[in-house]
Amino acid sequence: MTSRRVRIVGIDFVAFMLSACDGGTVDEGVEAYKSRKFEDALEILRPHAEKGSAEAQYWIGIMHAFGKGTKKDTKEAQRWHLLAAEQGHMKAQYSAAHHYFYRLRDREKAMAWYLKAAKQGHNRAQRRLGQTYLNGEGVKPDMAQAVAWFKKAAEGGSPSAHFILGQLYEQGNRLKQDYSEAAKWYRMSADKGDPHSSMRLGWLHEQGLGVDQDDREAIRRYRAAATYNNLGRFPQDRLNALYKAGRATKADTEFGRKRLYVSPDF
């Protein structure tokens, strides 16, 4: 009789634990969040997070970080992100690193988590490592490491990593100057719509630095960059200068009233 009671109690306990997550799956909780049903997302995801789901822990951390469906609490956000990060969750590792780097100013712990995320292929973590080694933020400046991580980020599609590599090769301050290499990195990003890289590529074509001197290509690149209002006057000024020099038409310098703003990951 005692054995049967223990078995029944055990079954009842398992049933109780399973019912804790009967409100929905982790995927359903994430979908609720993306549908801006934040309270529903929290209700669905919390039981999964408390039972150890790294994905649920990550999203609970996001909700606390931004005050979605619950009170904004960066400490609680970091607690959940660390729980997920320790299980190898790549995005949580990046979030934990970001918190250590910008909020707690703990560069050593930030670097450790950035590195873990970067090694798993997290694009922004790779770029952040590049910047950290470039600027010597909590580590000794190391140009070889900086370039290596920027290239990994660029290969993963980061527009700003392409642009930074282009700048490094164009300026030649901390890296051997190579206009051809600069043009290569600028072009990869410019061809995907990055206006920063279009602007610099336009200059290289105007001057014939590392590429064929080509006014029409320079104009095309400047026009792509000048469409964006927050890049300063440089693209428009160069178009005006080419027009005054008789190397561009009036139409090349004219735009409609609507201007766009740069978004990407700069």
C-alpha positions in Angstrom: 0.0 0.0 0.0 2.8 2.4 1.0 4.6 1.6 -2.3 1.5 2.3 -4.3 1.0 5.7 -2.4 4.6 6.7 -3.1 4.1 5.9 -6.8 0.9 7.9 -7.0 2.4 10.8 -5.2 5.4 10.7 -7.6 3.1 10.7 -10.6 1.1 13.6 -9.2 4.3 15.6 -8.6 5.5 15.0 -12.2 2.0 16.0 -13.5 2.2 19.2 -11.3 5.6 20.1 -12.7 4.5 19.6 -16.3 1.4 21.6 -15.7 3.6 24.6 -14.7 4.4 24.9 -18.4 1.0 24.0 -19.8 0.5 27.7 -20.6 2.4 27.3 -23.8 5.7 26.4 -25.3 8.9 28.5 -25.4 8.3 29.2 -29.1 4.7 30.4 -28.3 6.1 32.7 -25.6 8.6 34.2 -28.1 5.9 34.6 -30.7 3.8 36.4 -28.1 6.6 38.8 -27.4 7.2 39.5 -31.1 3.5 40.1 -31.4 3.9 42.7 -28.6 1.7 40.6 -26.2 4.3 41.1 -23.5 2.2 40.1 -20.5 1.2 36.9 -22.2 4.9 36.2 -23.2 6.0 36.7 -19.6 3.3 34.3 -18.3 4.3 31.7 -20.8 8.0 32.0 -20.6 8.6 32.4 -16.9 7.8 28.7 -15.9 10.2 27.5 -18.7 12.9 29.9 -17.6 12.6 28.8 -14.0 12.9 25.2 -15.1 16.2 26.0 -16.9 15.3 26.8 -20.5 18.1 29.0 -21.8 16.0 30.4 -24.6 13.2 31.3 -22.1 15.8 32.8 -19.7 17.2 35.0 -22.5 13.8 36.4 -23.4 12.8 37.0 -19.8 16.0 38.9 -19.5 15.1 41.0 -22.5 11.7 41.8 -21.0 13.3 43.0 -17.8 16.0 45.0 -19.7 13.4 46.9 -21.7 10.4 46.9 -19.3 8.2 44.8 -21.6 5.4 43.1 -19.7 7.2 43.8 -16.4 9.0 46.6 -14.6 12.3 47.6 -16.1 15.1 46.1 -14.0 18.6 45.8 -15.4 19.9 43.8 -12.5 17.2 41.2 -13.0 17.8 41.2 -16.7 21.5 40.5 -16.2 20.6 37.7 -13.7 18.5 35.9 -16.3 21.0 36.5 -19.1 23.8 35.1 -17.1 21.8 32.0 -16.4 21.3 31.5 -20.1 24.8 32.6 -21.0 26.3 29.9 -18.7 24.4 27.3 -20.7 26.0 28.6 -23.9 23.2 30.8 -25.2 25.0 33.0 -27.7 22.7 36.0 -27.6 22.6 35.9 -23.8 26.4 35.8 -23.8 26.4 39.0 -25.8 23.8 40.7 -23.6 25.8 39.8 -20.5 29.0 41.1 -22.0 27.2 44.3 -23.1 25.9 44.8 -19.5 29.4 44.3 -18.0 31.0 46.6 -20.6 28.6 49.6 -20.6 26.8 49.4 -17.2 29.2 47.9 -14.8 32.4 49.0 -16.5 33.9 45.6 -15.9 36.0 45.1 -19.0 37.5 41.8 -17.9 34.2 40.0 -17.5 32.8 41.8 -20.6 35.7 40.6 -22.7 35.2 37.0 -21.5 31.6 36.9 -22.5 32.2 38.8 -25.8 34.7 36.2 -26.7 32.4 33.3 -26.0 29.7 34.9 -28.1 32.1 35.8 -30.9 33.5 32.3 -31.1 29.9 31.1 -31.7 29.6 33.5 -34.6 27.8 36.5 -33.0 28.4 39.3 -35.4 28.2 42.3 -33.1 30.4 40.5 -30.5 33.0 40.0 -33.2 32.8 43.7 -34.1 32.9 44.8 -30.5 36.1 42.7 -29.9 37.6 44.4 -33.0 36.9 47.8 -31.5 38.1 46.8 -28.1 41.5 45.6 -29.5 41.7 48.7 -31.8 41.1 51.2 -29.0 42.7 49.3 -26.1 39.6 49.3 -24.0 40.5 47.2 -21.0 43.1 45.3 -23.1 46.4 46.1 -24.6 45.9 47.5 -28.2 46.5 44.8 -30.7 46.0 45.7 -34.4 46.4 42.1 -35.6 43.6 41.0 -33.3 41.5 44.0 -34.2 41.7 43.3 -37.9 41.1 39.6 -37.4 37.9 40.2 -35.5 36.7 43.0 -37.8 37.2 40.7 -40.8 35.1 37.9 -39.1 32.4 40.5 -38.4 32.6 41.8 -42.0 32.4 38.2 -43.4 29.2 37.8 -41.3 27.7 40.9 -43.0 28.4 43.8 -40.6 28.3 47.1 -42.5 30.2 49.0 -39.9 33.0 46.3 -39.8 33.4 46.7 -43.6 33.5 50.5 -43.2 36.0 50.4 -40.3 38.3 48.1 -42.3 38.1 50.4 -45.3 39.0 53.3 -43.1 41.9 51.6 -41.5 43.4 50.7 -44.9 42.6 54.1 -46.4 44.1 56.2 -43.6 47.1 54.0 -42.9 47.6 55.4 -39.4 47.8 52.1 -37.6 47.9 49.8 -40.5 49.9 49.9 -43.8 48.0 52.2 -46.2 46.4 50.2 -49.0 43.8 52.1 -51.1 43.0 49.0 -53.2 42.2 47.0 -50.0 40.2 50.0 -48.6 38.2 50.1 -51.8 37.5 46.4 -51.6 36.0 46.6 -48.1 34.1 49.8 -48.9 32.6 48.2 -52.0 31.4 45.1 -50.2 29.3 47.3 -47.9 28.4 50.0 -50.4 26.9 47.5 -52.8 24.6 46.4 -50.0 23.4 50.0 -49.4 25.7 51.3 -46.7 26.0 55.1 -47.3 29.2 55.6 -45.3 31.1 53.2 -47.5 29.5 54.7 -50.6 30.8 58.1 -49.6 34.4 56.9 -49.1 34.3 54.8 -52.3 33.1 57.9 -54.2 36.2 59.8 -53.0 38.6 57.0 -54.0 37.0 56.9 -57.5 37.1 60.7 -57.8 40.8 60.7 -56.9 41.8 57.5 -58.6 43.2 56.0 -55.3 43.4 52.2 -55.5 40.8 52.1 -58.2 40.4 53.6 -61.7 39.7 57.3 -61.7 36.0 57.5 -62.7 33.9 60.6 -62.3 30.6 58.8 -63.2 31.3 56.1 -60.6 32.3 58.7 -58.0 29.0 60.6 -58.8 27.0 57.4 -58.4 28.5 56.7 -55.1 28.2 60.2 -53.8 24.6 60.4 -54.8 23.9 57.1 -52.9 25.5 58.7 -49.8 24.0 62.1 -50.2 20.5 60.6 -50.0 21.1 60.3 -46.3 20.7 63.5 -44.3 22.9 62.6 -41.3 26.2 62.0 -43.1 27.2 65.7 -43.2 27.8 67.8 -46.2 30.7 65.9 -47.7 28.8 63.9 -50.5 26.8 66.9 -51.6 29.8 69.2 -51.5 31.8 66.8 -53.7 28.9 66.7 -56.2 28.8 70.5 -56.3 32.6 70.6 -56.7 32.5 68.2 -59.6 29.7 70.2 -61.2 31.7 73.5 -60.9 34.7 71.7 -62.4 32.6 70.7 -65.4 32.8 67.0 -64.5 29.2 66.5 -63.5 25.8 67.8 -64.7 23.4 70.0 -62.7 21.0 67.0 -62.5 23.8 65.1 -60.7 23.7 67.6 -57.8 19.9 67.7 -57.4 17.7 65.7 -55.0 14.2 65.6 -53.9 13.2 67.1 -50.6 12.9 63.7 -48.9 16.1 62.5 -47.2 16.7 59.3 -45.3 18.6 58.6 -42.1 21.2 55.9 -41.7 20.1 53.0 -39.6 22.5 50.0 -39.7 24.6 48.8 -36.8 26.8 51.9 -36.6 
